[in-house]
Amino acid sequence: MKIKHSKYKNTGLIFELLVKQIAADTLNNKESEAVSIIKKHFTGKTALVREFKLYEFILKNKGIGQNKAETILSTITEISRKLDQKVLRKQKYDLISSIKESYNIDEFFAIQTADYKALASLYCLLEAQNNDNIVDPIHLVNFKSTLLEHLTTKKQNKEEVKDTLIEEYSKYDKDLKLLTFKILLEKFNDTYKDLLPEQKNILKEFITSVNSQTRLRNVINEELGKISKEVSKLSSKVKDEVVKIKLDEVSKAIVPLTNKERITDNHLVNLMQYYDLVNELKSL
């Protein structure tokens, strides 16, 4: 699924446009209705105000370090997930209604803003997290990269951004873990082309068991045992003695994880490579 930006629902953008409208009205010696709209909709502790503060925080922070920028985005997305989305939609509808009563809506949204790209990216990132459908990982990486570049004023490495998304989303509930799975699939498809069923299954285990090292260790050890037996079995069919010796060495190197070992991405990569090896042996 692709997330599309909506100017009508972007709280941060609407506030910026209202401020610009006040400036335009003032220059034209007109009493600005935008002042009343801001007072009515952007004061208090409503869901709309709380969401606006997230956009405001992005605009007020620029030229900061990478770690702080990552922390800001992580905090913002966490807060957004706690907002009542149903109430928020109603308050946005009321806000747009107020604007329509005082201004031509098309002309209002035609006003240019300097930070449009960052505001649009934040809207899309928040929408992706609060959406029931699985979002295209490429768009997620692009949204976050744009925001990090806005905050740090530095070009971002999209592979590194993808890694941080995987790490962050794997901590959340089922829906976002599915999103993490999609990102991981894309990441490993870049390396392994078409993933084998076994590779996809172990990816799912890494996501669903991310908070249980014990369960994940048991799953990995079980798979390592299967792979070791499979390699030994298939190596007996190999006629090349040099290849057979190497396969025996691989089989001996496949040892179960100890209880003290912390599971990392390297274990996942090793499993991926072992699955590829078994698949190649079967095709001989």
C-alpha positions as CSV (number, residue, x, y, z in Angstrom):
1,M,0.0,0.0,0.0
2,K,1.2,3.5,-0.8
3,I,0.5,6.3,1.6
4,K,-0.6,9.6,-0.1
5,H,-0.1,13.0,1.4
6,S,-3.3,14.9,2.2
7,K,-3.0,18.7,2.8
8,Y,-6.5,18.7,4.3
9,K,-5.4,16.4,7.1
10,N,-1.9,17.6,7.7
11,T,-2.2,19.5,11.0
12,G,1.3,21.0,10.9
13,L,0.9,22.3,7.3
14,I,-2.6,23.8,8.1
15,F,-1.2,25.7,11.0
16,E,1.7,27.1,8.9
17,L,-0.8,28.1,6.2
18,L,-3.0,29.9,8.8
19,V,0.0,31.9,10.1
20,K,0.8,32.9,6.5
21,Q,-2.8,33.8,5.9
22,I,-2.7,36.1,9.0
23,A,0.4,37.8,7.5
24,A,-1.4,38.2,4.1
25,D,-4.6,39.6,5.7
26,T,-2.6,42.0,7.8
27,L,-0.7,43.4,4.7
28,N,-4.1,43.9,3.0
29,N,-5.4,45.8,6.1
30,K,-8.0,43.1,6.7
31,E,-9.1,41.6,10.0
32,S,-7.8,38.1,9.8
33,E,-10.3,35.3,10.5
34,A,-7.3,33.0,10.7
35,V,-6.6,34.4,14.2
36,S,-9.9,33.2,15.4
37,I,-9.5,29.8,13.7
38,I,-6.1,29.3,15.5
39,K,-7.6,30.3,18.8
40,K,-10.5,27.9,18.4
41,H,-8.7,24.9,17.1
42,F,-5.1,25.2,18.3
43,T,-5.5,25.8,22.0
44,G,-6.1,23.5,24.9
45,K,-5.1,19.8,25.2
46,T,-7.1,18.3,22.3
47,A,-5.9,15.5,20.1
48,L,-5.4,18.1,17.3
49,V,-3.2,20.3,19.5
50,R,-1.2,17.3,20.7
51,E,-0.6,16.2,17.1
52,F,0.3,19.7,16.0
53,K,3.0,19.8,18.7
54,L,4.6,16.8,17.0
55,Y,4.9,18.8,13.7
56,E,6.1,21.9,15.6
57,F,8.9,19.9,17.2
58,I,10.1,18.8,13.8
59,L,10.2,22.4,12.5
60,K,11.9,23.8,15.6
61,N,14.8,21.3,15.5
62,K,17.2,21.6,12.7
63,G,21.0,21.0,12.4
64,I,21.0,18.5,15.2
65,G,23.0,15.3,15.6
66,Q,22.0,12.0,14.1
67,N,21.3,10.3,17.4
68,K,19.1,13.1,18.6
69,A,17.2,13.2,15.3
70,E,16.6,9.4,15.6
71,T,15.3,9.9,19.2
72,I,13.0,12.7,18.1
73,L,11.4,10.7,15.3
74,S,11.1,7.6,17.6
75,T,9.4,9.7,20.3
76,I,7.1,11.5,17.9
77,T,5.9,8.2,16.3
78,E,5.4,6.7,19.7
79,I,3.2,9.6,20.9
80,S,1.2,9.6,17.7
81,R,0.3,5.9,18.2
82,K,-1.3,6.9,21.5
83,L,-3.6,9.6,20.1
84,D,-7.3,8.8,19.6
85,Q,-7.4,8.6,15.8
86,K,-11.2,8.7,15.7
87,V,-11.4,11.9,17.7
88,L,-8.5,13.4,15.7
89,R,-10.3,12.8,12.4
90,K,-13.4,14.6,13.8
91,Q,-11.3,17.6,15.0
92,K,-9.6,17.9,11.6
93,Y,-12.9,17.9,9.9
94,D,-14.1,20.7,12.1
95,L,-10.9,22.6,11.4
96,I,-11.3,22.4,7.7
97,S,-15.0,23.4,8.0
98,S,-13.9,26.6,9.9
99,I,-11.4,27.4,7.2
100,K,-14.0,26.9,4.4
101,E,-16.3,29.4,6.2
102,S,-13.8,32.2,5.9
103,Y,-11.6,31.4,2.9
104,N,-11.6,29.9,-0.5
105,I,-10.2,26.5,0.3
106,D,-8.3,26.1,-3.0
107,E,-6.6,29.4,-2.6
108,F,-5.8,28.8,1.0
109,F,-4.0,25.5,0.2
110,A,-2.2,27.1,-2.7
111,I,0.0,29.1,-0.3
112,Q,3.6,28.0,-0.4
113,T,5.5,26.9,2.7
114,A,9.3,26.4,3.0
115,D,9.1,23.2,5.0
116,Y,6.4,21.5,2.9
117,K,8.5,18.4,2.2
118,A,9.3,17.7,5.8
119,L,5.7,18.3,6.9
120,A,4.4,16.0,4.2
121,S,6.9,13.3,5.1
122,L,5.9,13.4,8.8
123,Y,2.2,13.2,7.9
124,C,2.9,10.1,5.7
125,L,5.1,8.5,8.3
126,L,2.5,8.9,11.0
127,E,-0.3,7.7,8.7
128,A,1.7,4.6,7.9
129,Q,2.0,3.7,11.6
130,N,-1.7,4.3,12.3
131,N,-3.0,2.5,9.2
132,D,-4.3,-1.1,9.3
133,N,-2.9,-1.9,5.9
134,I,0.7,-2.9,5.3
135,V,2.7,0.0,3.7
136,D,5.3,-0.3,1.0
137,P,8.6,-0.3,2.9
138,I,10.3,1.8,0.2
139,H,8.0,4.7,1.0
140,L,8.6,4.3,4.7
141,V,12.4,4.6,4.2
142,N,11.9,7.6,2.0
143,F,9.7,9.4,4.6
144,K,12.1,8.8,7.4
145,S,15.2,9.7,5.3
146,T,13.6,13.1,4.3
147,L,12.8,13.8,8.0
148,L,16.3,12.9,9.1
149,E,17.8,15.0,6.4
150,H,15.6,17.9,7.5
151,L,16.7,17.5,11.1
152,T,20.4,16.9,10.6
153,T,20.8,18.8,7.3
154,K,22.9,15.8,6.2
155,K,22.3,13.3,3.4
156,Q,21.1,9.9,4.8
157,N,22.2,6.4,3.9
158,K,18.9,4.7,3.1
159,E,20.2,1.2,4.0
160,E,21.0,2.5,7.5
161,V,17.6,4.1,7.7
162,K,16.0,0.8,6.8
163,D,18.0,-0.9,9.6
164,T,16.8,1.6,12.2
165,L,13.2,1.1,11.0
166,I,13.5,-2.7,11.4
167,E,14.9,-2.3,14.9
168,E,12.3,0.2,15.9
169,Y,9.2,-1.5,14.5
170,S,10.1,-4.9,15.7
171,K,9.4,-3.7,19.3
172,Y,5.8,-2.8,18.6
173,D,2.6,-4.9,18.2
174,K,1.6,-7.4,15.6
175,D,0.7,-4.9,12.8
176,L,4.0,-3.1,13.0
177,K,5.9,-6.4,13.3
178,L,4.3,-7.4,10.0
179,L,5.6,-4.1,8.6
180,T,9.0,-5.0,9.9
181,F,8.8,-8.3,8.1
182,K,8.0,-6.5,4.9
183,I,11.1,-4.3,5.3
184,L,13.3,-7.3,6.1
185,L,12.0,-9.2,3.1
186,E,12.9,-6.3,0.8
187,K,16.3,-5.9,2.5
188,F,17.2,-9.6,2.1
189,N,15.6,-9.9,-1.3
190,D,18.2,-7.3,-2.4
191,T,20.9,-9.8,-1.4
192,Y,19.3,-13.2,-2.0
193,K,17.0,-12.3,-4.9
194,D,14.1,-14.7,-4.4
195,L,13.8,-15.9,-0.9
196,L,13.3,-19.6,-0.1
197,P,10.3,-20.6,2.0
198,E,12.7,-21.5,4.8
199,Q,14.3,-18.1,4.7
200,K,10.9,-16.3,4.9
201,N,9.9,-18.5,7.8
202,I,13.1,-17.7,9.8
203,L,12.6,-13.9,9.0
204,K,9.1,-14.2,10.5
205,E,10.5,-15.9,13.6
206,F,13.1,-13.1,14.1
207,I,10.2,-10.6,14.1
208,T,7.6,-12.5,16.2
209,S,10.2,-13.7,18.7
210,V,12.2,-10.5,18.9
211,N,11.3,-10.0,22.6
212,S,12.1,-13.6,23.6
213,Q,15.7,-14.6,23.2
214,T,15.0,-18.0,24.6
215,R,12.3,-18.9,22.0
216,L,14.4,-17.4,19.2
217,R,17.5,-19.4,20.3
218,N,15.5,-22.6,20.4
219,V,14.1,-22.0,16.9
220,I,17.6,-21.2,15.5
221,N,19.2,-24.2,17.1
222,E,16.4,-26.4,15.7
223,E,17.0,-25.0,12.2
224,L,20.8,-25.4,12.6
225,G,20.3,-29.1,13.5
226,K,18.2,-29.7,10.4
227,I,20.6,-27.9,8.2
228,S,23.6,-29.8,9.6
229,K,22.0,-33.1,9.0
230,E,20.9,-32.0,5.5
231,V,24.4,-30.9,4.6
232,S,25.9,-34.2,5.8
233,K,23.3,-36.2,3.9
234,L,23.7,-34.2,0.7
235,S,27.5,-34.1,0.8
236,S,27.6,-37.9,0.5
237,K,26.2,-37.4,-3.0
238,V,29.0,-35.0,-4.0
239,K,31.7,-36.7,-6.1
240,D,34.3,-34.0,-6.0
241,E,36.5,-34.8,-3.0
242,V,37.6,-31.2,-2.5
243,V,34.0,-30.0,-2.3
244,K,33.1,-32.9,0.0
245,I,35.9,-31.9,2.4
246,K,34.7,-28.3,2.5
247,L,31.1,-29.4,3.1
248,D,32.2,-31.6,6.0
249,E,34.0,-28.5,7.5
250,V,30.8,-26.5,7.0
251,S,28.7,-29.2,8.7
252,K,31.1,-29.3,11.7
253,A,31.0,-25.4,11.9
254,I,27.2,-25.5,12.3
255,V,27.0,-25.7,16.1
256,P,24.0,-24.7,18.3
257,L,24.0,-21.4,20.2
258,T,24.8,-21.4,23.9
259,N,22.4,-19.9,26.5
260,K,24.9,-17.1,27.0
261,E,25.1,-16.1,23.3
262,R,23.1,-13.0,22.3
263,I,21.3,-13.4,19.0
264,T,22.2,-10.8,16.4
265,D,21.6,-10.1,12.7
266,N,24.7,-12.1,12.0
267,H,22.9,-15.3,13.0
268,L,20.1,-14.5,10.6
269,V,22.6,-13.9,7.8
270,N,24.4,-17.2,8.5
271,L,21.0,-19.1,8.4
272,M,20.2,-17.4,5.1
273,Q,23.5,-18.5,3.6
274,Y,23.1,-22.1,5.0
275,Y,19.6,-22.3,3.4
276,D,21.1,-21.2,0.1
277,L,23.9,-23.8,0.4
278,V,21.4,-26.6,1.0
279,N,19.3,-25.4,-1.9
280,E,22.3,-25.5,-4.2
281,L,23.3,-29.0,-3.1
282,K,19.8,-30.3,-3.8
283,S,20.1,-29.0,-7.4
284,L,23.4,-30.9,-8.0
